[in-house]
């Protein structure tokens, strides 16, 4: 089975400079548990509900001022759809 068969084509995208609160609001609006994080250079990673809980709420950071680029994981793996 190729990974292409598991790709969800409708994803929520946010810029790396949005706040954790803005990302959480988009996740609520789209009813998803994660958003793809982008920058001018392309896809940077993923920000999830778990990241919100562990790295923002759990560390008592203000979601309204915390940029997701500062709290999202850095170990994002990219693969081509036919791999």
Buried (B, 14 or more C-beta within 10 A) or exposed (E): EEEEEEEEEEEBEBBBEBBBBBBBEBBEEEEBEBBBBBEEEEEBBBBBBEBBEEBBEEEEBEBEEBBBBEBBEEEEEEEEEEE
